[in-house]
């Protein structure tokens, strides 16, 4: 019996030993992983003349392409990723870059670019049409962009960097490999069976791109454009290094700024007969501390870039005589006081030649009449990438002409809530001032009644604007309404009318016994309503008055804005001017709380 047990036992040991060796071998082979090497052209879908683009350590879906000894990137991705200050006019085939004082143009397949009447020759074409797509040379991009762009061959990689500062890095502890995942497939998770991007050696330092949630793999990149994954067991501790941007000189922007706070009033005039010295005298009568007036003088005349102008040099001369500057308003209407139309506007702004005509005619009228500034009031811009780009390029070009001629340039915008596509950051880069039209919270477009410009609404508009432009409050003027809305109790369409401040008071004085007025501290309004004994309809108003305006002015003080604007002069009541004067002169503004405190103090005596 004993003789039989021993052989069986030995056989079991041999089986276990063989199994262990086999298991260890399998484990070791698994740990070793795939030895297949990435085929750059196949795996990254590259043609012979194409380059894999690694932008700020991330592989991109767009490619670089070599042509005539230079490497190019398509214009759309240049503007979207590398430098959004570039602009492509697809109608007239012009690639444009705008500095503080120059509009620089490059035409496809020409080895030069121009600024005004000066042309600069190059050894390459800055812009090329390749396979019906517009491409931009990386050498040309570097002329106008703070960036680093390096092209590498075997395999073709184009490494682009536009971000500097703190960068996380990791060191390699042992020789290992970087592994590939499909950069165009977010569902492709990493494991040892993925092919090898590159061998790395102990002591190398790599850029940390991202880490898996389970911390078992880390995505890294090399400075020369290899991107892949390494198991964490081969990596040392994460370090932070500070990278420095390359030297880059760009023409500095200068701005025309008024001393002290601005008090601007829009003056709506729609004919030459209404745009006279006598109309200005009447508008300024019984006002105080106005230092800028903005008459509605310019609009489109057709769709070729020509303008209609009712500018009046005598009006300007009298304004200067009484210490008031004139910022003439340019509106995107086809006749004065007409409707603003986004399609018509884009049919002008989408063409460089039309924009140039528009800029030249406006500037000529400004200089001819001694006007101090232009107030751009373009509304209803189409919410498309193309229309937004066309509009902001017009802003750039008009800004250049204003700066070169000593003309103040301001731009009107509704609250960002309504017009996020207007690119306020770029506006602020080029314009002297941005004016928030801080009203029309509720109006004829509304399905329910509400205030025209409540304190929360105005506050949000200011905060959103400051956030979008990087916090520079010295560029921001807030617009306040000299009008309010009247509402009825119709559940389907409650809007009754938009009325001036005097007319609003008339509404509430018709039937004093039926009228109730209460102060709403949260909204910053006196709220009034009454039921008409004639038709049984209940009318309500959030009343724009001296108290509501004082509340907005006090809010603006908190954000240290450049000033205030009012739409529109001659719709106000005379009692608003003490609060406005106090704001402009840095005095205590008579808000509701201040007035109530004064009243309480008087009652004590």
Beta strands, then each sheet from edge to edge (+ up, - down):
strand 1: 50-55
strand 2: 58-67
strand 3: 70-74
strand 4: 86-89
strand 5: 94-98
strand 6: 103-106
strand 7: 112-115
strand 8: 118-121
strand 9: 127-130
strand 10: 133-137
strand 11: 148-152
strand 12: 157-161
strand 13: 165-172
strand 14: 176-179
strand 15: 196-200
strand 16: 205-211
strand 17: 217-221
strand 18: 227-231
strand 19: 235-243
strand 20: 262-267
strand 21: 292-300
strand 22: 307-309
strand 23: 325-331
strand 24: 373-377
strand 25: 408-414
strand 26: 433-437
strand 27: 476-481
strand 28: 483-487
strand 29: 495-500
strand 30: 516-520
strand 31: 525-531
strand 32: 538-543
strand 33: 563-567
sheet 1: 9+ 10- 3+ 2- 1+ 12+ 11-
sheet 2: 4+ 5- 6+ 7- 8+
sheet 3: 18+ 17- 16+ 13- 19+
sheet 4: 14+ 15-
sheet 5: 22+ 21- 20- 33- 27- 26- 25- 24- 23-
sheet 6: 29+ 28- 32+ 31- 30+
end
